Amino acid sequence: MAQPIFHPSVEGAQHGAKSLADFLAYAAKAGAVGAQPSNFMLQSDKGFKSAKEIKQTFQKAKMRLDGISCHCPFWVHTTAWTGSPTIRPFIPADVAKKSPAEIEKWAEDYLLAFFDLAAGLGIKILPMFWGVAFGWECATGYPWGFFKGGDYDLIKEGQERFVKKTAKLRQRANELGLYLAHEIHPGTAAMCADDFNMLVDICDGDKCLTVNADPSHCWEGEDWETRFMKVGPRVYGCHVKNHVVRCHMPLRIIEGDWPKRAMQFVDIGSGDLNMTRYVELLIHVGYARRYCQIMGSKTAPLIVEAESAYRDLDATSANGIQFVRDNLCFPVATGSFEDGMGAWAARFARAEARRVPATTKKVGLSFHRQLLLALGGTSALALALGRASVPRKSSRRRAILRYCTPRARRNLGKPPRAVRKCALIFLHEIAGQWMRSAELIPLLLPKTNPEAD
């Protein structure tokens, strides 16, 4: 029986005002089966909580630990070198007073300790994103000023910078069997699929460099299907999130007030993106299979990250969890929809084949020809396919006529090419699923190609 391969879950980064216990209680009440807390929810006054304490909190809430959202510290780590003040909301006040190099070192040490905690919790896939490794000029996505001049090359320098600055983190992640799932996102080291694939290339295919799929960040030309098909084999995590883009408004306006911007995050069910098609793509690229294999689980999480500039955060997230539960955690097909037709045809053919007269065997018909003759008992298929190669007065033709029904015999009067063409259309479009035998297709097609007629 078909079973769901997903379960509803929710990210905790937007719910930072809640404690871990409060966040889990909220998520469970909303209908989530699991949760993905942020790294900040796992902190205590003296660093990180112990893995034992965190596990007990999840067990008490009867919730699954589906990962840990750690976008902010990674972004700080690879952006600190720019000296941008935008990293300050995500670091302690005393750390914010340090030099860019010291802040970067702090972020690296923080992440290394975080890796140990994740490994202790049995979490192998970490949703995150790398910072502005190529500089703010490249992050604009438009080469003004120029990305390359007489004495500089921002892209080449950025590539070297990324490889060097991430080397220690990637090495430790590989030692612990962790996958760093970059969320392709504006204002990060990879803002589109080609950017991400470039990062993989310059790091010699490092297996820890993976993707956390989120379709809501595709609004500047690259649609979500194109993006995630390009990076499909490296999709190890996902978020479920939707948006709308207001018509005739500039996407790159210098405006920090979210309600005034062209792109708006919205509740999952009413945005521009078709979430069912997105989940089908996640299945297609292998996300669920990879997650379950790595995490040893029976289902993979669909992590809700619902945001809105107008709707209450808790209400938006709860609505998103329920939408995922009721609409996206569907029983997954165990085979092609054609299998139902193929199963009927195969059962019928086996039953009919048992009634093939002994005379057909005497005239040397192969098993597959006999099978077609069996179908010919109720249709003209066998006769139409066989008549061109069976002499009019041969014993083989007499065997066919002896077995065929009167209706099939009457088709003898029709033009051979027309009958054969109709039969082949039936064969290709209706009976194709069960007739894809390696022996049967070569047997029929060389002499009876419908395109040739």
Backbone hydrogen bonds in HBPLUS format (Angstrom, degrees):
<---DONOR---> <-ACCEPTOR-->    atom                        ^
c    i                          cat <-CA-CA->   ^        H-A-AA   ^      H-
h    n   atom  resd res      DA  || num        DHA   H-A  angle D-A-AA Bond
n    s   type  num  typ     dist DA aas  dist angle  dist       angle   num
A0332-VAL N   A0003-GLN O   3.23 MM 329  6.00 172.7  2.23 122.0 119.8     1
A0300-ALA N   A0005-ILE O   2.80 MM 295  6.20 164.2  1.83 149.0 146.7     2
A0007-HIS N   A0300-ALA O   2.98 MM 293  6.24 138.2  2.16 145.4 149.6     3
A0302-LEU N   A0007-HIS O   2.99 MM 295  6.14 156.1  2.05 163.2 163.5     4
A0033-VAL N   A0008-PRO O   2.87 MM  25  5.68 166.7  1.88 148.3 151.3     5
A0034-GLY N   A0008-PRO O   3.34 MM  26  6.68 155.8  2.40 147.2 152.1     6
A0009-SER N   A0302-LEU O   3.11 MM 293  5.65 148.2  2.22 147.5 137.7     7
A0304-VAL N   A0009-SER O   2.87 MM 295  5.98 171.3  1.87 123.2 125.9     8
A0036-GLN N   A0010-VAL O   2.81 MM  26  5.91 158.9  1.85 160.9 155.6     9
A0011-GLU N   A0304-VAL O   2.96 MM 293  6.03 167.1  1.98 159.8 156.2    10
A0012-GLY N   A0036-GLN O   2.83 MM  24  5.86 140.2  1.98 154.0 142.7    11
A0015-HIS N   A0012-GLY O   2.88 MM   3  5.08 146.3  1.99 107.7 118.8    12
A0018-LYS N   A0015-HIS O   3.01 MM   3  5.82 164.7  2.04 124.7 129.4    13
A0023-PHE N   A0019-SER O   2.83 MM   4  5.99 159.0  1.88 154.4 160.4    14
A0024-LEU N   A0020-LEU O   2.99 MM   4  6.21 160.6  2.02 151.7 156.3    15
A0025-ALA N   A0021-ALA O   2.99 MM   4  6.21 155.3  2.05 146.2 153.2    16
A0026-TYR N   A0022-ASP O   2.95 MM   4  6.15 159.1  2.00 147.6 153.2    17
A0027-ALA N   A0023-PHE O   2.91 MM   4  6.13 163.2  1.94 150.8 155.4    18
A0028-ALA N   A0024-LEU O   2.92 MM   4  6.04 163.6  1.94 149.5 153.8    19
A0029-LYS N   A0025-ALA O   3.05 MM   4  6.17 161.5  2.08 145.9 151.1    20
A0030-ALA N   A0026-TYR O   3.02 MM   4  6.24 145.1  2.15 145.2 154.9    21
A0032-ALA N   A0027-ALA O   2.96 MM   5  5.37 160.2  2.00 155.2 148.7    22
A0031-GLY N   A0028-ALA O   3.10 MM   3  5.22 146.1  2.22 100.4 110.5    23
A0064-ARG N   A0033-VAL O   3.15 MM  31  6.40 160.2  2.19 134.0 140.2    24
A0035-ALA N   A0064-ARG O   2.94 MM  29  6.28 146.8  2.05 158.8 163.4    25
A0066-ASP N   A0035-ALA O   2.90 MM  31  5.50 166.8  1.91 149.6 150.7    26
A0069-SER N   A0037-PRO O   2.82 MM  32  6.03 152.1  1.90 144.1 150.5    27
A0041-MET N   A0038-SER O   3.12 MM   3  5.45 135.8  2.33 105.0 115.7    28
A0039-ASN N   A0069-SER O   2.95 MM  30  6.09 135.2  2.15 168.5 159.2    29
A0042-LEU N   A0039-ASN O   3.11 MM   3  5.39 150.5  2.20 104.7 113.7    30
A0043-GLN N   A0040-PHE O   3.27 MM   3  5.38 166.2  2.29 107.9 110.2    31
A0049-LYS N   A0042-LEU O   2.81 MM   7  5.74 171.1  1.82 163.8 162.2    32
A0044-SER N   A0047-GLY O   2.49 MM   3  5.30 166.8  1.51 174.4 169.3    33
A0054-ILE N   A0050-SER O   3.12 MM   4  6.42 163.2  2.15 154.6 158.8    34
A0055-LYS N   A0051-ALA O   2.94 MM   4  6.11 164.8  1.96 150.9 155.2    35
A0056-GLN N   A0052-LYS O   2.98 MM   4  6.17 157.5  2.04 147.8 154.0    36
A0057-THR N   A0053-GLU O   3.05 MM   4  6.29 148.7  2.15 143.6 151.6    37
A0058-PHE N   A0054-ILE O   3.09 MM   4  6.44 157.6  2.14 152.2 157.5    38
A0059-GLN N   A0055-LYS O   2.86 MM   4  6.10 160.5  1.89 151.9 158.1    39
A0060-LYS N   A0056-GLN O   2.89 MM   4  6.00 157.2  1.95 145.6 151.4    40
A0061-ALA N   A0057-THR O   3.16 MM   4  6.34 149.1  2.26 138.8 146.7    41
A0062-LYS N   A0058-PHE O   2.92 MM   4  5.99 111.3  2.41 136.9 154.6    42
A0063-MET N   A0058-PHE O   3.09 MM   5  5.32 170.5  2.10 147.2 150.0    43
A0062-LYS N   A0059-GLN O   3.06 MM   3  4.84 147.5  2.17  95.2 105.3    44
A0070-CYS N   A0127-PRO O   3.06 MM  57  6.27 174.8  2.06 171.0 172.0    45
A0075-TRP N   A0071-HIS O   2.96 MM   4  6.14 159.2  2.00 155.4 162.1    46
A0076-VAL N   A0072-CYS O   2.93 MM   4  6.18 157.6  1.98 155.5 161.7    47
A0077-HIS N   A0073-PRO O   3.00 MM   4  6.12 157.6  2.05 141.7 147.8    48
A0078-THR N   A0074-PHE O   3.18 MM   4  6.50 157.2  2.23 154.5 157.6    49
A0079-THR N   A0076-VAL O   3.25 MM   3  5.15 157.9  2.30 101.5 108.1    50
A0080-ALA N   A0076-VAL O   2.93 MM   4  5.60 142.0  2.08 153.8 156.2    51
A0082-THR N   A0079-THR O   2.95 MM   3  5.81 158.6  2.00 127.7 133.4    52
A0083-GLY N   A0080-ALA O   2.90 MM   3  5.56 159.9  1.94 123.6 129.7    53
A0088-ARG N   A0085-PRO O   3.08 MM   3  5.69 162.0  2.12 119.6 124.9    54
A0090-PHE N   A0087-ILE O   3.12 MM   3  5.85 159.0  2.17 121.8 128.1    55
A0091-ILE N   A0088-ARG O   3.30 MM   3  5.48 177.6  2.30 117.3 117.2    56
A0095-VAL N   A0092-PRO O   3.08 MM   3  5.28 121.7  2.43 100.8 115.3    57
A0096-ALA N   A0092-PRO O   3.02 MM   4  6.31 150.7  2.10 152.7 161.6    58
A0098-LYS N   A0095-VAL O   2.99 MM   3  5.49 165.4  2.01 119.1 123.9    59
A0102-GLU N   A0099-SER O   3.04 MM   3  5.16 116.0  2.47 100.4 116.0    60
A0103-ILE N   A0099-SER O   2.90 MM   4  6.18 155.3  1.96 158.7 166.6    61
A0104-GLU N   A0100-PRO O   2.97 MM   4  6.16 159.8  2.01 149.4 154.7    62
A0105-LYS N   A0101-ALA O   3.04 MM   4  6.28 154.3  2.11 141.8 148.7    63
A0106-TRP N   A0102-GLU O   2.93 MM   4  6.15 153.4  2.00 143.6 151.0    64
A0107-ALA N   A0103-ILE O   2.91 MM   4  6.17 161.6  1.94 152.3 156.8    65
A0108-GLU N   A0104-GLU O   2.93 MM   4  6.19 154.5  2.00 147.1 154.2    66
A0109-ASP N   A0105-LYS O   3.00 MM   4  6.23 164.8  2.03 151.1 154.4    67
A0110-TYR N   A0106-TRP O   2.89 MM   4  6.10 157.6  1.94 150.5 157.5    68
A0111-LEU N   A0107-ALA O   2.93 MM   4  6.13 160.0  1.97 148.5 153.2    69
A0112-LEU N   A0108-GLU O   2.97 MM   4  6.21 154.1  2.04 149.9 157.0    70
A0113-ALA N   A0109-ASP O   3.08 MM   4  6.31 159.1  2.12 148.3 153.1    71
A0114-PHE N   A0110-TYR O   2.90 MM   4  6.13 150.5  1.98 143.4 152.9    72
A0115-PHE N   A0111-LEU O   2.80 MM   4  6.06 148.8  1.90 147.4 155.0    73
A0116-ASP N   A0112-LEU O   3.29 MM   4  6.62 154.3  2.36 141.8 146.8    74
A0117-LEU N   A0113-ALA O   3.17 MM   4  6.54 153.3  2.24 145.8 152.9    75
A0118-ALA N   A0114-PHE O   2.90 MM   4  6.20 164.4  1.92 157.2 161.0    76
A0119-ALA N   A0115-PHE O   2.93 MM   4  6.17 162.3  1.96 153.6 158.2    77
A0120-GLY N   A0116-ASP O   2.98 MM   4  6.18 151.6  2.06 141.7 149.7    78
A0121-LEU N   A0117-LEU O   2.97 MM   4  6.27 133.5  2.19 144.6 157.7    79
A0121-LEU N   A0118-ALA O   3.10 MM   3  5.06 130.9  2.35  94.0 107.4    80
A0123-ILE N   A0118-ALA O   2.93 MM   5  5.12 156.1  1.99 156.8 151.2    81
A0122-GLY N   A0119-ALA O   3.09 MM   3  5.04 153.6  2.17  99.3 107.5    82
A0179-TYR N   A0124-LYS O   2.67 MM  55  6.01 153.5  1.74 167.3 176.6    83
A0126-LEU N   A0179-TYR O   2.90 MM  53  6.11 175.6  1.90 173.5 173.5    84
A0181-ALA N   A0126-LEU O   2.87 MM  55  5.64 149.6  1.97 137.5 145.9    85
A0128-MET N   A0181-ALA O   2.92 MM  53  5.78 160.9  1.95 148.1 143.8    86
A0183-GLU N   A0128-MET O   2.71 MM  55  6.00 137.5  1.89 150.0 163.9    87
A0189-ALA N   A0130-TRP O   3.34 MM  59  5.49 153.3  2.42 112.3 116.6    88
A0133-ALA N   A0131-GLY O   2.86 MM   2  5.65 134.9  2.07 108.1  93.9    89
A0135-GLY N   A0132-VAL O   3.23 MM   3  5.39 163.9  2.26 107.2 112.0    90
A0139-ALA N   A0135-GLY O   3.15 MM   4  6.36 147.1  2.26 140.4 150.3    91
A0140-THR N   A0137-GLU O   3.24 MM   3  5.58 151.1  2.33 102.9 111.0    92
A0141-GLY N   A0138-CYS O   2.97 MM   3  5.53 151.1  2.06 113.3 121.6    93
A0144-TRP N   A0142-TYR O   2.69 MM   2  5.77 143.6  1.82 107.2  96.6    94
A0154-LEU N   A0147-PHE O   2.80 MM   7  5.32 150.7  1.88 168.0 176.7    95
A0149-GLY N   A0152-TYR O   2.92 MM   3  5.22 162.5  1.95 138.5 144.3    96
A0157-GLU N   A0153-ASP O   2.91 MM   4  6.04 169.4  1.92 163.3 166.9    97
A0158-GLY N   A0154-LEU O   2.87 MM   4  5.86 148.1  1.97 134.9 144.2    98
A0159-GLN N   A0155-ILE O   2.92 MM   4  6.19 152.0  2.00 149.4 156.4    99
A0160-GLU N   A0156-LYS O   3.12 MM   4  6.41 164.6  2.15 151.1 154.3   100
A0161-ARG N   A0157-GLU O   2.89 MM   4  6.06 153.8  1.96 145.1 153.3   101
A0162-PHE N   A0158-GLY O   2.84 MM   4  6.02 162.2  1.87 151.1 155.0   102
A0163-VAL N   A0159-GLN O   3.11 MM   4  6.32 172.3  2.12 153.7 155.2   103
A0164-LYS N   A0160-GLU O   3.09 MM   4  6.20 163.5  2.11 147.1 151.8   104
A0165-LYS N   A0161-ARG O   2.83 MM   4  5.90 173.5  1.83 159.1 161.4   105
A0166-THR N   A0162-PHE O   3.07 MM   4  5.92 152.0  2.15 148.3 153.9   106
A0170-ARG N   A0166-THR O   2.88 MM   4  6.02 164.9  1.90 163.8 168.5   107
A0171-GLN N   A0167-ALA O   2.91 MM   4  6.06 156.9  1.97 149.0 155.7   108
A0172-ARG N   A0168-LYS O   3.09 MM   4  6.27 164.3  2.12 145.6 149.3   109
A0173-ALA N   A0169-LEU O   2.92 MM   4  6.07 157.4  1.97 147.0 154.0   110
A0174-ASN N   A0170-ARG O   2.99 MM   4  6.16 159.3  2.03 147.9 152.6   111
A0175-GLU N   A0171-GLN O   3.02 MM   4  6.30 148.7  2.12 143.6 152.6   112
A0176-LEU N   A0172-ARG O   3.07 MM   4  6.32 147.5  2.18 147.2 154.9   113
A0177-GLY N   A0173-ALA O   2.96 MM   4  6.00 109.6  2.47 136.4 154.1   114
A0178-LEU N   A0173-ALA O   2.76 MM   5  4.81 167.7  1.78 148.9 147.2   115
A0177-GLY N   A0174-ASN O   3.26 MM   3  4.91 151.6  2.35  92.5 100.9   116
A0180-LEU N   A0208-CYS O   2.77 MM  28  5.56 143.9  1.90 142.6 153.7   117
A0210-THR N   A0180-LEU O   3.08 MM  30  5.74 171.8  2.09 138.1 137.4   118
A0182-HIS N   A0210-THR O   2.78 MM  28  6.04 144.0  1.91 139.3 131.5   119
A0212-ASN N   A0182-HIS O   2.91 MM  30  5.43 161.7  1.94 117.0 119.1   120
A0185-HIS N   A0190-ALA O   3.29 MM   5  6.73 144.4  2.42 149.6 147.8   121
A0196-PHE N   A0192-CYS O   3.15 MM   4  6.52 159.8  2.19 152.6 157.6   122
A0197-ASN N   A0193-ALA O   2.95 MM   4  6.25 167.6  1.96 157.1 160.2   123
A0198-MET N   A0194-ASP O   2.96 MM   4  6.10 143.4  2.09 141.1 151.0   124
A0199-LEU N   A0195-ASP O   3.06 MM   4  6.47 147.5  2.17 146.2 154.5   125
A0199-LEU N   A0196-PHE O   2.95 MM   3  5.08 117.5  2.36  98.4 113.9   126
A0200-VAL N   A0196-PHE O   3.06 MM   4  6.47 156.0  2.12 153.7 160.2   127
A0201-ASP N   A0197-ASN O   3.00 MM   4  6.23 155.1  2.06 142.4 149.1   128
A0202-ILE N   A0198-MET O   2.97 MM   4  6.24 164.7  2.00 156.3 158.7   129
A0203-CYS N   A0199-LEU O   3.14 MM   4  6.24 130.5  2.40 138.1 150.2   130
A0203-CYS N   A0200-VAL O   3.25 MM   3  5.20 136.3  2.45  94.5 106.6   131
A0205-GLY N   A0200-VAL O   2.76 MM   5  4.90 158.1  1.81 153.1 151.6   132
A0204-ASP N   A0201-ASP O   3.08 MM   3  5.17 149.3  2.17 115.0 113.3   133
A0206-ASP N   A0203-CYS O   3.21 MM   3  5.66 142.0  2.36 110.9 120.4   134
A0209-LEU N   A0206-ASP O   3.20 MM   3  5.86 160.6  2.24 116.4 122.0   135
A0211-VAL N   A0234-ARG O   2.66 MM  23  5.65 152.6  1.74 160.9 154.9   136
A0236-TYR N   A0211-VAL O   2.96 MM  25  5.84 151.3  2.04 150.5 157.8   137
A0237-GLY N   A0211-VAL O   3.22 MM  26  6.42 149.8  2.32 151.8 149.0   138
A0213-ALA N   A0237-GLY O   2.86 MM  24  6.11 149.5  1.95 139.2 129.1   139
A0239-HIS N   A0213-ALA O   2.69 MM  26  6.07 144.8  1.81 166.7 179.0   140
A0218-CYS N   A0215-PRO O   3.31 MM   3  5.78 148.8  2.42 121.7 120.0   141
A0227-ARG N   A0223-ASP O   3.05 MM   4  6.31 165.2  2.07 155.3 160.0   142
A0228-PHE N   A0224-TRP O   3.02 MM   4  6.13 174.0  2.03 150.8 152.0   143
A0229-MET N   A0225-GLU O   3.00 MM   4  5.96 140.3  2.16 143.7 153.3   144
A0230-LYS N   A0226-THR O   3.19 MM   4  6.27 150.5  2.28 143.0 149.9   145
A0231-VAL N   A0227-ARG O   3.35 MM   4  6.70 142.6  2.50 140.5 149.9   146
A0232-GLY N   A0229-MET O   3.45 MM   3  4.77 165.0  2.47  92.0  95.8   147
A0234-ARG N   A0231-VAL O   2.84 MM   3  5.64 156.6  1.90 131.7 139.5   148
A0235-VAL N   A0232-GLY O   3.11 MM   3  5.40 170.1  2.12 120.8 120.3   149
A0240-VAL N   A0303-ILE O   2.65 MM  63  5.67 152.5  1.72 154.7 152.3   150
A0305-GLU N   A0240-VAL O   3.08 MM  65  5.90 164.6  2.11 150.3 146.1   151
A0266-VAL N   A0242-ASN O   3.15 MM  24  5.74 163.3  2.17 124.7 128.8   152
A0272-ASP N   A0243-HIS O   2.75 MM  29  5.97 170.7  1.76 157.7 159.4   153
A0244-VAL N   A0264-GLN O   2.84 MM  20  5.37 146.4  1.96 148.4 159.6   154
A0264-GLN N   A0244-VAL O   2.88 MM  20  5.37 168.0  1.90 160.9 164.8   155
A0246-ARG N   A0262-ALA O   2.89 MM  16  5.00 175.3  1.89 139.9 140.3   156
A0255-GLU N   A0253-ILE O   2.94 MM   2  5.57 121.2  2.29 110.2  93.4   157
A0260-LYS N   A0257-ASP O   2.93 MM   3  5.71 156.3  1.98 127.7 135.1   158
A0261-ARG N   A0258-TRP O   3.00 MM   3  5.33 171.5  2.00 121.6 124.0   159
A0270-SER N   A0267-ASP O   3.35 MM   3  6.04 152.0  2.43 117.5 123.8   160
A0278-TYR N   A0274-ASN O   3.14 MM   4  6.44 150.3  2.23 143.4 152.4   161
A0279-VAL N   A0275-MET O   2.95 MM   4  6.23 158.7  1.99 149.8 153.7   162
A0280-GLU N   A0276-THR O   2.98 MM   4  6.26 154.6  2.05 147.7 155.2   163
A0281-LEU N   A0277-ARG O   2.97 MM   4  6.25 146.6  2.09 142.6 151.4   164
A0281-LEU N   A0278-TYR O   3.09 MM   3  5.06 118.1  2.49  92.2 107.4   165
A0282-LEU N   A0278-TYR O   2.98 MM   4  6.38 148.6  2.08 145.4 154.4   166
A0283-ILE N   A0279-VAL O   3.07 MM   4  6.43 150.6  2.16 146.7 153.8   167
A0284-HIS N   A0280-GLU O   2.95 MM   4  6.22 157.4  2.00 144.0 150.7   168
A0285-VAL N   A0281-LEU O   2.88 MM   4  6.15 158.4  1.92 159.6 162.6   169
A0287-TYR N   A0282-LEU O   3.00 MM   5  5.42 143.7  2.14 164.9 164.1   170
A0286-GLY N   A0283-ILE O   3.12 MM   3  5.24 151.1  2.21 102.9 111.8   171
A0290-ARG N   A0286-GLY O   2.99 MM   4  6.14 169.0  2.01 159.6 162.5   172
A0291-TYR N   A0287-TYR O   2.89 MM   4  6.07 173.4  1.89 163.0 165.1   173
A0292-CYS N   A0288-ALA O   2.99 MM   4  6.08 173.0  1.99 153.6 155.9   174
A0293-GLN N   A0289-ARG O   3.02 MM   4  6.09 154.5  2.08 145.0 152.5   175
A0294-ILE N   A0290-ARG O   2.93 MM   4  6.10 164.1  1.96 156.5 160.2   176
A0295-MET N   A0291-TYR O   2.83 MM   4  5.86 168.2  1.85 159.0 162.8   177
A0296-GLY N   A0292-CYS O   2.79 MM   4  5.25 122.7  2.12 130.9 141.2   178
A0297-SER N   A0292-CYS O   3.21 MM   5  4.72 133.1  2.44 118.6 129.1   179
A0316-THR N   A0312-ASP O   2.83 MM   4  6.02 155.2  1.89 155.3 163.2   180
A0317-SER N   A0313-LEU O   2.92 MM   4  6.15 166.2  1.94 158.2 161.0   181
A0318-ALA N   A0314-ASP O   2.94 MM   4  6.01 163.6  1.96 147.3 152.4   182
A0319-ASN N   A0315-ALA O   2.96 MM   4  6.00 159.7  2.00 143.3 149.2   183
A0320-GLY N   A0316-THR O   2.96 MM   4  6.17 149.1  2.06 140.9 149.9   184
A0321-ILE N   A0317-SER O   2.87 MM   4  6.16 158.5  1.91 154.8 159.7   185
A0322-GLN N   A0318-ALA O   3.04 MM   4  6.27 164.5  2.07 150.7 154.5   186
A0323-PHE N   A0319-ASN O   2.94 MM   4  6.13 146.6  2.05 142.0 151.6   187
A0324-VAL N   A0320-GLY O   2.97 MM   4  6.20 163.0  1.99 153.1 156.8   188
A0325-ARG N   A0321-ILE O   2.92 MM   4  6.14 165.0  1.94 150.9 155.5   189
A0326-ASP N   A0322-GLN O   2.94 MM   4  5.96 161.6  1.98 144.5 149.2   190
A0327-ASN N   A0323-PHE O   2.86 MM   4  5.69 142.8  2.00 146.0 154.7   191
A0328-LEU N   A0324-VAL O   2.95 MM   4  4.81 149.0  2.05 123.7 132.7   192
A0339-ASP N   A0336-SER O   2.88 MM   3  5.36 155.9  1.94 111.5 119.3   193
A0341-MET N   A0338-GLU O   3.06 MM   3  5.38 115.4  2.49 104.7 119.0   194
A0342-GLY N   A0338-GLU O   2.83 MM   4  6.10 165.7  1.85 156.9 161.9   195
A0343-ALA N   A0339-ASP O   2.64 MM   4  5.74 151.1  1.72 148.1 154.9   196
A0344-TRP N   A0340-GLY O   3.21 MM   4  6.42 158.1  2.27 141.5 146.4   197
A0345-ALA N   A0341-MET O   2.98 MM   4  6.25 168.3  1.99 155.1 158.3   198
A0346-ALA N   A0342-GLY O   2.84 MM   4  5.97 158.1  1.89 148.0 154.3   199
A0347-ARG N   A0343-ALA O   3.00 MM   4  6.16 162.4  2.03 146.4 151.0   200
A0348-PHE N   A0344-TRP O   2.93 MM   4  6.13 163.7  1.96 153.5 158.4   201
A0349-ALA N   A0345-ALA O   2.79 MM   4  5.92 160.2  1.83 148.1 154.3   202
A0350-ARG N   A0346-ALA O   2.91 MM   4  6.10 159.3  1.96 148.7 153.9   203
A0351-ALA N   A0347-ARG O   3.08 MM   4  6.30 159.0  2.13 145.9 151.4   204
A0352-GLU N   A0348-PHE O   2.84 MM   4  6.06 163.2  1.86 155.2 160.3   205
A0353-ALA N   A0349-ALA O   2.75 MM   4  5.81 154.2  1.81 147.4 155.1   206
A0355-ARG N   A0352-GLU O   2.82 MM   3  5.31 151.1  1.90 112.6 122.1   207
A0356-VAL N   A0353-ALA O   3.18 MM   3  5.27 169.8  2.19 108.4 110.6   208
A0360-THR N   A0357-PRO O   3.12 MM   3  5.82 146.8  2.23 114.0 121.0   209
A0361-LYS N   A0358-ALA O   2.99 MM   3  5.33 127.0  2.28 104.8 118.3   210
A0362-LYS N   A0358-ALA O   3.14 MM   4  6.50 147.1  2.25 146.5 156.3   211
A0363-VAL N   A0359-THR O   3.19 MM   4  6.46 142.8  2.33 144.9 152.5   212
A0365-LEU N   A0360-THR O   3.34 MM   5  5.98 166.0  2.36 163.1 161.6   213
A0364-GLY N   A0361-LYS O   3.16 MM   3  5.28 161.0  2.20 106.3 109.9   214
A0370-GLN N   A0366-SER O   2.92 MM   4  6.19 155.5  1.98 150.1 157.6   215
A0371-LEU N   A0367-PHE O   2.85 MM   4  6.18 145.9  1.96 144.9 155.3   216
A0372-LEU N   A0368-HIS O   3.03 MM   4  6.32 151.9  2.11 142.1 148.7   217
A0373-LEU N   A0369-ARG O   2.89 MM   4  6.21 151.7  1.97 146.5 154.9   218
A0374-ALA N   A0370-GLN O   2.84 MM   4  6.16 147.0  1.95 145.2 154.5   219
A0375-LEU N   A0371-LEU O   3.09 MM   4  6.49 154.7  2.16 145.9 151.6   220
A0376-GLY N   A0372-LEU O   2.89 MM   4  6.15 137.3  2.07 137.1 150.4   221
A0377-GLY N   A0374-ALA O   3.09 MM   3  5.44 158.6  2.14 106.6 113.3   222
A0378-THR N   A0375-LEU O   3.11 MM   3  5.99 165.2  2.13 122.8 125.9   223
A0379-SER N   A0375-LEU O   3.18 MM   4  6.31 129.2  2.45 136.3 149.3   224
A0384-ALA N   A0380-ALA O   2.81 MM   4  5.85 164.0  1.84 158.2 162.9   225
A0385-LEU N   A0381-LEU O   3.02 MM   4  6.21 157.3  2.07 151.9 157.5   226
A0386-GLY N   A0382-ALA O   2.86 MM   4  5.91 146.8  1.97 146.8 156.7   227
A0387-ARG N   A0383-LEU O   2.86 MM   4  5.61 148.0  1.96 152.8 156.4   228
A0389-SER N   A0386-GLY O   3.20 MM   3  5.77 139.8  2.37 113.8 123.3   229
A0390-VAL N   A0387-ARG O   3.41 MM   3  5.13 157.1  2.47  95.1 101.6   230
A0394-SER N   A0391-PRO O   3.33 MM   3  5.31 166.6  2.35 112.0 111.3   231
A0398-ARG N   A0394-SER O   3.15 MM   4  6.49 156.3  2.20 144.5 151.1   232
A0399-ALA N   A0395-SER O   2.96 MM   4  6.17 147.7  2.07 141.2 149.6   233
A0400-ILE N   A0396-ARG O   3.06 MM   4  6.39 151.9  2.14 143.8 150.9   234
A0401-LEU N   A0397-ARG O   2.92 MM   4  6.23 167.0  1.94 156.2 158.8   235
A0402-ARG N   A0398-ARG O   2.90 MM   4  6.01 149.2  1.99 143.2 151.9   236
A0403-TYR N   A0399-ALA O   3.23 MM   4  6.43 144.1  2.36 140.8 148.5   237
A0403-TYR N   A0400-ILE O   3.13 MM   3  5.38 127.6  2.42 100.0 112.9   238
A0404-CYS N   A0400-ILE O   2.94 MM   4  6.09 159.9  1.98 159.0 165.0   239
A0408-ALA N   A0405-THR O   3.01 MM   3  5.18 116.0  2.44 100.7 116.0   240
A0409-ARG N   A0405-THR O   2.95 MM   4  6.30 154.6  2.02 154.0 162.0   241
A0410-ARG N   A0406-PRO O   2.98 MM   4  6.24 149.1  2.08 146.8 154.4   242
A0411-ASN N   A0408-ALA O   3.13 MM   3  5.37 139.4  2.30 101.2 112.2   243
A0412-LEU N   A0409-ARG O   2.93 MM   3  5.58 162.5  1.96 117.4 123.1   244
A0413-GLY N   A0410-ARG O   3.20 MM   3  6.08 165.1  2.22 121.3 123.8   245
A0414-LYS N   A0411-ASN O   3.03 MM   3  5.38 161.4  2.07 110.5 116.5   246
A0419-VAL N   A0415-PRO O   3.08 MM   4  6.33 168.1  2.09 164.3 167.8   247
A0420-ARG N   A0416-PRO O   2.90 MM   4  6.01 163.6  1.93 151.7 156.9   248
A0421-LYS N   A0417-ARG O   2.94 MM   4  6.04 154.1  2.00 141.9 149.1   249
A0422-CYS N   A0418-ALA O   3.03 MM   4  6.27 164.3  2.06 151.1 154.4   250
A0423-ALA N   A0419-VAL O   2.97 MM   4  6.18 159.2  2.02 149.4 155.6   251
A0424-LEU N   A0420-ARG O   2.92 MM   4  6.15 153.0  1.99 146.9 154.1   252
A0425-ILE N   A0421-LYS O   3.00 MM   4  6.29 153.3  2.07 149.6 156.5   253
A0426-PHE N   A0422-CYS O   3.10 MM   4  6.41 158.8  2.15 147.1 152.4   254
A0427-LEU N   A0423-ALA O   2.87 MM   4  6.18 158.2  1.92 146.6 153.3   255
A0428-HIS N   A0424-LEU O   2.79 MM   4  5.98 164.7  1.81 155.6 158.1   256
A0429-GLU N   A0425-ILE O   2.94 MM   4  5.95 169.3  1.95 153.0 156.3   257
A0430-ILE N   A0426-PHE O   2.91 MM   4  5.36 156.7  1.97 141.8 148.4   258
A0431-ALA N   A0426-PHE O   3.24 MM   5  6.61 161.0  2.28 150.5 155.8   259
A0435-MET N   A0431-ALA O   3.27 MM   4  6.24 138.8  2.45 147.8 159.3   260
A0441-ILE N   A0437-SER O   3.36 MM   4  6.40 173.5  2.37 159.6 158.3   261
A0443-LEU N   A0440-LEU O   3.04 MM   3  5.07 120.9  2.41  97.0 112.7   262
A0444-LEU N   A0440-LEU O   3.19 MM   4  6.51 142.5  2.34 151.5 160.6   263
A0444-LEU N   A0441-ILE O   3.12 MM   3  5.41 129.2  2.39 104.6 116.6   264
A0445-LEU N   A0441-ILE O   2.98 MM   4  5.96 169.4  1.99 170.9 172.3   265
A0448-THR N   A0444-LEU O   3.24 MM   4  6.14 136.5  2.44 146.2 157.9   266
A0448-THR N   A0445-LEU O   3.18 MM   3  5.01 130.4  2.44  95.9 109.5   267
A0452-ALA N   A0449-ASN O   2.90 MM   3  5.44 138.2  2.08 113.7 125.0   268
A0453-ASP N   A0450-PRO O   3.19 MM   3  5.35 143.5  2.33  99.6 109.6   269
